[in-house]
Amino acid sequence: MDYKKIKLKTGLEIHQQLDTGKLFCHCPSYLRKDKPDFEVKRKLHKVAGETGEVDTAVEYEKSLDKEFIYQGYKDTTCLVELDEEPPHQLNKEALDIALQISLLLNCEIVPVSQIMRKTVINGSNTSGFQRTVLIAKDGYIETSSGKVGIWYVYLEEDAARTISKDEKKVTYKLDRLGIPLVEIVTAPDIETPEQTKEVALQIGDILRACKVKRGIGTIRQDINVSIKGYPRAEIKGFQDPKTFVAVVEKEIQRQQNNLKEKKELKNEVRGANPDATTKFLRPLPGGARMYPETDLPLLKISREKINEIKSSLPKLKSDIKDELKKKGLNNELINLVLEDLDQFQTLTKIYDKDAPLIAKMITLWQPAKKLSEANLEKILEALKENKIEKSDVKKVMEKLSKGEKFEQAIKVEKFSADEVEEEIAKIVKETPGLRPNAYMGIVMAKLKGKVDAKKAMEIIEKIIEG
């Protein structure tokens, strides 16, 4: 398909939960499976935005006339979540993480922002609105097809979690309500379905470099799609970037078919189906649902704060991979180490002479699963102090995993240089004509870690050449 000819415009909206307490109260941000302690029933009413108009999407939700039930817990649900108490001050840790993400996206930080209320009366917020604040704007990322702009980065509160619903009633749980989210809005610069996937993966790399929650449901991605002559459609319901290409292609086909059939065209929000088609959810909301939050002061971000965040920005996975490659790790070890990077970095501070050895210790060698990080540190300290050799490390780990005390485990029986040479000479005499590596295999199997591999090879080569 000629995407330039049809003037395809695509943009992403990515919502990522941050791994902190809730945004406007002190409640924990974890989800619960146990039976709730209480329920509250509510109905929500439409409210005009700061323009004096009621938003189209708000009118639509009000027309459904639903009742909402909210489930909560005595020890992890507070009056802020029930909309019975004003919000507390914005979570400082969440703000710092949002600033990190914004700077990694090359954005300009907004020095003074008004926290806003975004009218939402589908029941997902007890108050009938979602609090949101603009943190940064005018950023970009580089892709293989050129720059893609980052219009805005917002910090906002997540919605309540749907437990059950029917035509007239929805039940929510309040454990998710108020968890901090960053919302990243790209410019409509994405020109192909494949580039959509690339942008999502690149932004995901930036998010995972920061303190964000992981797992299903912690990130939600929406795609905005339009072609020449067709209004924008916002498609929700993405967890896996692998589906992006198929969904965008099928949405293009849907829009093209509607244009051919001269159907009424409207801005709308659609949901992604498992087969990559989409379904209508509601009209696309506009700016009329926003109005200022009156219970909180302006958010002010100083130049000192920005400089402080800049000085401690986390490294991206792509940068870390390059560093690990320079340390001598192959691709297999790099991918394994990235899953346990904190431990790897801790251990390399103790012993920095052999990064591949440490990578194998924590990822490939089974005894590590039974050993604490403190034990691994002690092994590397013994190696650093020449109490053991590199070839002894795995054997020491095995002994410790079987319950031996550390001082006993590092007592590795060794052959003297003369004894090693005598043993190797005997092996060469018994099996003449082999290559050095073949002799090495026999020697290491017979002497079982009682000799240094490098020294053994030197002796083998000397005997063969002699």
Buried (B, 14 or more C-beta within 10 A) or exposed (E): EEBEEBEBBBBBBBBBBBBBBBBBBEBEBEEBEEEBEEEBEBEBEBBBBEEEBBBBBBBBBBEEEBEBBBBBBEEBBBEBBBBEEEBBEBBEEBBBBBBBBBBBBBBEBBEEBBBBBBBBBBBBBBBBBBBBBBBBBEBBBEBEBEEBBBBBBBBBBBBBBBEEBEEEEBBBBBBBBBBBBBBBBBBBBBBBBBBBBBBBEBBBBBBBBBBBBEEEEBBBBBBBBBBEEBEBBBBBBBEEBEBBBBBBBBBBEBBBEBBEEEEEEEBBBBEBEEEBBBEEBBBBBBEBBBBEBEEBEEBEBEEEBBEEBEEEBBEBBEEBBEEBEEBEBEEEBBEBBBEEEEBBEBBBEBBEEBBBBBBBBBBEBEBBEEBEEEBBBBBBEBBEEEBBBBBBBBBBBBBBBEEBEEEEBBEBEBBEEEEBBEBBBEBBEEEEEBEEEEBBEBBBEEBEBBBBBEBBBEBBEEBBEE
